[in-house]
Amino acid sequence: MEPSPPLRQLANQIEQAGFSVPVAIVLQIVAPLDVVCSQGAQALLPLVRGTRWAGVVESLTIPEHWPALRDLLLARLQERG
């Protein structure tokens, strides 16, 4: 699955902040809970409407986007070597 622009934006912000490795580790740990994480994002969605985080949280409400974000971060880490 091709990552959506909000997921790419989130990955860019994570990378710029220098948190690629810790976030990748956490995403690997919670991988079995992708559906639960997407439901958590659905619960947060009404709280972030109208903010800059709305697009990212809305993307994370889809369970298939969690592995896409995980793969995107891991690919970027492997590129850096």
Secondary structure, DSSP 8 states (H G I E B T S, - for coil): ----HHHHHHHHHHHHHT-HHHHHHHHHHTGGGHHHHHHHHHHHHHHHTTSTTHHHHHHTTSTTHHHHHHHHHHHHHHHH-
